[in-house]
């Protein structure tokens, strides 16, 4: 595959959107693996620091509502 930005050979895939990126254009962003609620009612998360990010996509902080989906 080729880099989304410069079309040179890619070295990684964006964890958030799947775009291919080369070492020059690869960036890092934390990635949440799992969230949970403690017995005390606190919300916690297991996070991977330094997940590959293309720098182009915009991961959303909050969940979005998906309308018109049927079971």
C-alpha beads as a LAMMPS data file, in Angstrom:
LAMMPS data file: protein, C-alpha beads

71 atoms
70 bonds

1 atom types
1 bond types

-500.0 500.0 xlo xhi
-500.0 500.0 ylo yhi
-500.0 500.0 zlo zhi

Masses

1 110.0

Atoms # bond

1 1 1 0.000 0.000 0.000
2 1 1 0.991 3.602 -0.396
3 1 1 0.899 6.454 2.123
4 1 1 -2.336 8.442 2.115
5 1 1 -0.351 11.699 2.183
6 1 1 2.652 11.239 -0.130
7 1 1 2.072 7.969 -2.041
8 1 1 5.388 6.457 -0.886
9 1 1 5.377 2.927 0.573
10 1 1 3.410 2.779 3.821
11 1 1 4.663 1.311 7.082
12 1 1 1.531 1.406 9.252
13 1 1 -2.238 1.605 9.242
14 1 1 -4.229 4.220 11.170
15 1 1 -5.895 2.539 14.163
16 1 1 -8.906 4.819 13.815
17 1 1 -9.770 4.881 10.088
18 1 1 -7.538 2.335 8.334
19 1 1 -5.589 4.722 6.086
20 1 1 -2.043 3.627 5.263
21 1 1 0.779 5.981 6.310
22 1 1 4.568 6.077 5.939
23 1 1 6.953 6.628 8.870
24 1 1 7.210 10.338 8.051
25 1 1 3.456 10.956 8.203
26 1 1 2.522 8.525 10.989
27 1 1 1.436 10.290 14.171
28 1 1 0.435 8.959 17.579
29 1 1 -2.734 9.229 19.633
30 1 1 -4.062 7.331 22.676
31 1 1 -6.494 4.511 21.884
32 1 1 -9.093 3.219 24.367
33 1 1 -9.191 -0.585 24.450
34 1 1 -11.815 -1.101 27.133
35 1 1 -13.910 0.941 29.568
36 1 1 -15.532 -0.167 32.789
37 1 1 -17.228 1.108 35.937
38 1 1 -15.740 0.354 39.334
39 1 1 -17.693 -0.764 42.396
40 1 1 -17.427 2.859 43.609
41 1 1 -19.140 4.098 40.425
42 1 1 -16.013 5.549 38.794
43 1 1 -15.508 5.103 35.070
44 1 1 -12.061 3.882 34.056
45 1 1 -10.401 2.826 30.798
46 1 1 -7.521 0.711 29.562
47 1 1 -5.660 2.916 27.078
48 1 1 -2.818 2.222 24.644
49 1 1 -0.534 5.236 24.350
50 1 1 1.069 5.854 20.972
51 1 1 -1.417 4.117 18.672
52 1 1 -0.773 4.958 15.000
53 1 1 -2.899 7.843 13.728
54 1 1 -2.941 9.181 10.164
55 1 1 -3.411 12.794 11.254
56 1 1 -6.261 13.133 8.763
57 1 1 -9.251 11.477 10.436
58 1 1 -10.988 12.976 13.444
59 1 1 -11.919 10.349 16.030
60 1 1 -14.970 11.528 17.964
61 1 1 -14.814 11.921 21.722
62 1 1 -18.479 11.075 22.274
63 1 1 -20.560 8.251 20.797
64 1 1 -22.951 9.184 18.014
65 1 1 -26.560 8.076 17.609
66 1 1 -27.230 5.824 14.635
67 1 1 -30.737 6.537 13.401
68 1 1 -32.911 4.315 11.225
69 1 1 -31.157 1.021 11.961
70 1 1 -33.438 -1.988 12.059
71 1 1 -32.820 -5.152 14.052

Bonds

1 1 1 2
2 1 2 3
3 1 3 4
4 1 4 5
5 1 5 6
6 1 6 7
7 1 7 8
8 1 8 9
9 1 9 10
10 1 10 11
11 1 11 12
12 1 12 13
13 1 13 14
14 1 14 15
15 1 15 16
16 1 16 17
17 1 17 18
18 1 18 19
19 1 19 20
20 1 20 21
21 1 21 22
22 1 22 23
23 1 23 24
24 1 24 25
25 1 25 26
26 1 26 27
27 1 27 28
28 1 28 29
29 1 29 30
30 1 30 31
31 1 31 32
32 1 32 33
33 1 33 34
34 1 34 35
35 1 35 36
36 1 36 37
37 1 37 38
38 1 38 39
39 1 39 40
40 1 40 41
41 1 41 42
42 1 42 43
43 1 43 44
44 1 44 45
45 1 45 46
46 1 46 47
47 1 47 48
48 1 48 49
49 1 49 50
50 1 50 51
51 1 51 52
52 1 52 53
53 1 53 54
54 1 54 55
55 1 55 56
56 1 56 57
57 1 57 58
58 1 58 59
59 1 59 60
60 1 60 61
61 1 61 62
62 1 62 63
63 1 63 64
64 1 64 65
65 1 65 66
66 1 66 67
67 1 67 68
68 1 68 69
69 1 69 70
70 1 70 71
